[in-house]
Amino acid sequence: MKKTNILLFLFSLNFVLLSGEIKLKNANSEKGETSTKEIVIQKFLDRMKTVENYECIINVNTIAGRRQQKREMKIYYDKSGFVRLDILKGESKGSVAIYNPKTDKVRGHKGGLLKVIKLTLSKTDRQTTDIRGIRIDQASFVFFAERVEKFKADPMLFSVLPEEKAVITMNLKGKYRVGNADKWKLYFDINTGLIYRMEYLHGDSLVQENYYSEFKSNIEMKKNIFKI
């Protein structure tokens, strides 16, 4: 009888120790995940603080109901807030739009024979936004960084991906929605601190997907790049 009690005691003790070890491992895992998420976010924010200007290529697929808009664009950004978008391929190829932060308006022209007609329009005009209503001043990495900074303390889904990549899903609240999307999925290159892919979601529906490449920052830009 005593032998049985001793065995039961040892079994119970081992179970308690094992349970404690599992809880500790889970706590360490959660702590490590949180730490990695914070590192990824902060690296992106710090990288954006060093940007005087940049250019990169964006491949965009936008969905609004049954309509789909596919385009390849080149973006130019200056820390003063100027943004230029050139549509290189796809719908409205040849069009150029330039956002002026001083006037809070967009000046641009369409492609083809209409390029000679230059207009200055509101940044919310249908001719200056995509089919989801996303504006040109909402297209830069610096704009994304402002949103991430604002909501970085909120709960976010976070996953580490292969090849030193990570993805964060963040909610966009109320007036901070972009193109009526209420979520962003941001895919980061952990080594560079840059976003290489981005998804806009309305509920669980994908409404826009962007791929970024050929990023060059703090470069010499043409003097008249933000004029047409």
C-alpha positions as CSV (number, residue, x, y, z in Angstrom):
1,M,0.0,0.0,0.0
2,K,2.8,2.4,1.0
3,K,4.6,1.5,-2.3
4,T,1.5,2.4,-4.3
5,N,1.2,5.7,-2.5
6,I,4.9,6.5,-3.2
7,L,4.4,5.7,-6.9
8,L,1.3,7.9,-7.1
9,F,3.2,10.8,-5.4
10,L,6.1,10.5,-7.8
11,F,3.7,10.4,-10.8
12,S,1.9,13.5,-9.5
13,L,5.1,15.3,-9.0
14,N,6.4,14.5,-12.5
15,F,3.0,15.6,-13.9
16,V,3.2,19.0,-12.1
17,L,6.9,19.5,-13.2
18,L,6.0,18.6,-16.8
19,S,3.0,20.9,-16.8
20,G,5.2,23.7,-15.5
21,E,7.8,23.0,-18.2
22,I,5.1,23.1,-21.0
23,K,3.7,26.4,-19.6
24,L,7.1,27.9,-19.5
25,K,7.9,26.8,-23.1
26,N,4.6,28.3,-24.3
27,A,5.3,31.5,-22.4
28,N,8.7,31.8,-23.9
29,S,7.3,31.0,-27.4
30,E,4.7,33.8,-27.0
31,K,7.3,36.2,-25.7
32,G,9.7,35.4,-28.6
33,E,6.9,35.9,-31.1
34,T,6.0,39.3,-29.6
35,S,9.6,40.3,-29.5
36,T,10.1,39.3,-33.2
37,K,6.9,41.2,-34.2
38,E,8.1,44.3,-32.4
39,I,11.5,44.1,-34.0
40,V,9.9,43.7,-37.5
41,I,7.6,46.7,-37.0
42,Q,10.3,48.9,-35.5
43,K,12.8,48.1,-38.2
44,F,10.2,49.2,-40.8
45,L,9.4,52.4,-38.9
46,D,13.1,53.2,-38.4
47,R,13.8,52.6,-42.1
48,M,11.1,55.0,-43.1
49,K,12.5,57.7,-40.9
50,T,15.8,57.6,-42.9
51,V,14.0,58.1,-46.2
52,E,14.5,61.5,-47.9
53,N,13.0,60.2,-51.2
54,Y,12.4,56.9,-53.0
55,E,11.2,55.2,-56.1
56,C,9.9,51.7,-56.7
57,I,7.8,49.6,-58.9
58,I,4.3,48.5,-57.8
59,N,2.3,45.7,-59.4
60,V,-1.3,46.2,-58.3
61,N,-4.4,44.1,-58.6
62,T,-7.6,45.9,-57.4
63,I,-11.0,44.3,-57.1
64,A,-14.4,46.1,-56.8
65,G,-17.3,43.7,-57.2
66,R,-17.0,42.1,-60.6
67,R,-14.5,44.7,-61.8
68,Q,-10.8,44.1,-61.7
69,Q,-8.1,46.6,-62.4
70,K,-4.5,45.4,-63.0
71,R,-1.7,47.9,-63.4
72,E,2.1,48.2,-63.1
73,M,3.1,51.6,-61.7
74,K,6.2,53.5,-60.7
75,I,6.0,55.6,-57.6
76,Y,8.2,58.5,-56.7
77,Y,8.1,60.0,-53.2
78,D,9.7,63.0,-51.5
79,K,9.7,63.6,-47.8
80,S,8.0,67.0,-48.4
81,G,4.9,64.9,-49.2
82,F,5.0,65.0,-53.0
83,V,4.0,61.7,-54.7
84,R,4.1,60.8,-58.3
85,L,2.6,57.7,-60.0
86,D,3.3,56.7,-63.6
87,I,1.2,53.9,-65.0
88,L,3.6,51.7,-67.0
89,K,1.3,48.8,-67.9
90,G,-2.4,47.9,-67.8
91,E,-5.5,50.1,-67.5
92,S,-4.8,53.8,-68.1
93,K,-1.3,53.0,-69.4
94,G,0.7,56.2,-69.9
95,S,-1.2,58.2,-67.3
96,V,0.7,60.3,-64.8
97,A,-0.6,61.8,-61.5
98,I,1.2,64.0,-59.1
99,Y,0.0,64.8,-55.5
100,N,1.0,68.3,-54.2
101,P,0.8,68.5,-50.4
102,K,0.9,72.3,-50.5
103,T,-2.4,72.5,-52.5
104,D,-3.7,69.0,-51.4
105,K,-4.6,68.4,-55.0
106,V,-3.5,66.1,-57.9
107,R,-2.3,67.3,-61.3
108,G,-2.0,64.8,-64.1
109,H,-2.8,63.6,-67.6
110,K,-4.1,60.5,-69.2
111,G,-2.1,58.3,-71.6
112,G,-2.1,58.3,-75.3
113,L,-3.4,61.2,-77.3
114,L,-5.0,62.7,-74.2
115,K,-1.6,63.3,-72.5
116,V,-1.6,66.9,-73.8
117,I,-4.6,67.7,-71.6
118,K,-3.4,68.4,-68.1
119,L,-5.9,68.8,-65.2
120,T,-5.7,69.7,-61.6
121,L,-8.3,67.8,-59.5
122,S,-9.3,67.0,-56.0
123,K,-7.4,64.0,-54.5
124,T,-10.7,62.3,-54.1
125,D,-11.9,62.8,-57.7
126,R,-12.7,59.5,-59.4
127,Q,-10.1,60.3,-62.1
128,T,-7.3,60.5,-59.5
129,T,-8.2,57.4,-57.4
130,D,-8.3,53.7,-58.2
131,I,-11.6,51.7,-58.5
132,R,-11.6,51.2,-54.7
133,G,-11.3,55.0,-54.1
134,I,-7.7,54.7,-52.8
135,R,-5.9,58.0,-53.2
136,I,-2.5,58.8,-54.5
137,D,-1.4,60.3,-51.1
138,Q,-2.3,56.9,-49.5
139,A,0.1,55.0,-51.8
140,S,3.5,55.6,-50.2
141,F,5.4,53.5,-47.6
142,V,5.6,56.6,-45.4
143,F,1.7,56.7,-45.3
144,F,1.8,53.0,-44.4
145,A,4.3,53.7,-41.6
146,E,2.0,56.4,-40.2
147,R,-0.8,53.9,-39.9
148,V,1.5,51.2,-38.4
149,E,2.8,53.7,-35.9
150,K,-0.7,54.6,-34.9
151,F,-1.9,51.1,-34.3
152,K,1.3,49.2,-33.4
153,A,0.1,48.7,-29.8
154,D,-3.1,47.1,-30.9
155,P,-3.5,43.3,-31.2
156,M,-2.1,42.0,-34.5
157,L,-1.8,38.6,-36.1
158,F,1.8,37.8,-36.7
159,S,3.6,34.9,-38.5
160,V,7.2,34.3,-39.4
161,L,7.5,33.0,-43.0
162,P,10.4,31.1,-44.7
163,E,13.4,33.0,-46.1
164,E,13.5,35.7,-43.4
165,K,10.0,37.0,-44.2
166,A,7.1,37.9,-41.9
167,V,3.4,38.9,-42.2
168,I,1.4,41.1,-39.9
169,T,-2.4,41.5,-40.1
170,M,-3.6,44.8,-38.7
171,N,-7.1,46.4,-38.4
172,L,-7.9,49.8,-39.8
173,K,-10.5,51.5,-37.6
174,G,-13.4,53.8,-38.6
175,K,-12.1,56.9,-40.4
176,Y,-8.7,55.2,-40.9
177,R,-10.0,52.7,-43.4
178,V,-8.4,52.9,-46.8
179,G,-10.6,52.3,-49.9
180,N,-13.1,50.8,-47.5
181,A,-10.6,48.1,-46.5
182,D,-10.7,47.4,-42.8
183,K,-7.6,45.2,-42.7
184,W,-4.1,45.3,-44.0
185,K,-1.8,42.2,-44.4
186,L,1.7,43.5,-44.6
187,Y,4.5,41.2,-45.7
188,F,8.0,42.2,-44.6
189,D,11.5,41.3,-45.6
190,I,13.0,41.0,-42.1
191,N,16.5,41.7,-43.5
192,T,15.7,45.0,-45.2
193,G,12.8,46.1,-43.1
194,L,10.7,46.8,-46.2
195,I,7.2,45.7,-47.3
196,Y,7.4,43.5,-50.4
197,R,3.7,42.6,-50.6
198,M,0.5,44.0,-49.2
199,E,-3.1,43.0,-49.1
200,Y,-6.2,45.1,-48.5
201,L,-9.1,43.2,-47.0
202,H,-12.7,44.1,-46.5
203,G,-13.9,41.6,-43.9
204,D,-12.3,38.4,-45.3
205,S,-12.5,39.5,-48.9
206,L,-9.3,40.5,-50.8
207,V,-9.9,43.9,-52.5
208,Q,-6.4,44.8,-53.4
209,E,-3.0,43.2,-53.7
210,N,0.3,45.0,-54.2
211,Y,3.8,43.7,-55.0
212,Y,6.8,46.0,-54.5
213,S,10.2,45.8,-56.2
214,E,13.2,47.8,-57.3
215,F,13.1,50.0,-54.2
216,K,15.7,52.8,-54.3
217,S,15.9,55.4,-51.6
218,N,17.8,58.7,-51.0
219,I,18.7,59.0,-54.6
220,E,19.2,62.0,-57.0
221,M,15.9,62.7,-58.7
222,K,15.2,65.0,-61.6
223,K,14.5,68.5,-60.6
224,N,11.1,68.6,-62.3
225,I,10.0,65.1,-61.4
226,F,7.0,66.5,-59.5
227,K,5.9,68.8,-62.3
228,I,4.1,68.2,-65.6
